[in-house]
Amino acid sequence: SKLITSNYLLTRCFDQLPLIPKPVLTPTSELDNYMSSDIQLRENDNVLLFWKENTELFPILSSMVRDLFAIPASNTTVE
């Protein structure tokens, strides 16, 4: 254990925590994990709520879904 002499609170707190390596997710592996899961959404399910609840499992996909659903639907032509 090394002695930390920094006056910064965040440095003192986080430098003492043991580092737990997170698995590296690539977009391909994340998509493979999603496609191989047995998750099924029904027509009346809230899609945005599903992705919000599963952000930790699928961070890249959930970000993409939020971006896609942020586009407002429109039936007018662009001039």
For each residue, the residues with C-beta under 8 A, 3 or more apart:
1:
2:
3:
4: 11 12 15 16
5:
6: 11 12 15
7: 12
8: 11 12
9: 12 13
10: 13 14
11: 4 6 8 14 15
12: 4 6 7 8 9 15 16
13: 9 10 16 17
14: 10 11 17
15: 4 6 11 12
16: 4 12 13
17: 13 14
18:
19:
20:
21:
22:
23:
24:
25: 29 30 59 60
26: 29 30
27: 30 31 60
28: 31 32
29: 25 26 32 33
30: 25 26 27 33 34 58 59 60 61
31: 27 28 34 35 61
32: 28 29 35 36
33: 29 30 36 37 57 58
34: 30 31 37 39 58 61
35: 31 32
36: 32 33
37: 33 34
38:
39: 34 54
40:
41: 45 47 50
42: 45
43:
44:
45: 41 42 49 50
46: 49 50
47: 41 50 51 65 69
48: 51 52 65 66 69
49: 45 46 52 53
50: 41 45 46 47 53 54
51: 47 48 54 55 58 61 62 65 66
52: 48 49 55 62
53: 49 50
54: 39 50 51 57 58 62
55: 51 52 58 59 62
56: 59
57: 33 54
58: 30 33 34 51 54 55 61 62
59: 25 30 55 56 62 63
60: 25 27 30 63 64
61: 30 31 34 51 58 64 65
62: 51 52 54 55 58 59 65 66
63: 59 60 66 67
64: 60 61 67 68
65: 47 48 51 61 62 68 69
66: 48 51 62 63 69 70
67: 63 64 70 71
68: 64 65 71
69: 47 48 65 66
70: 66 67
71: 67 68
72:
73:
74:
75:
76:
77:
78:
79:
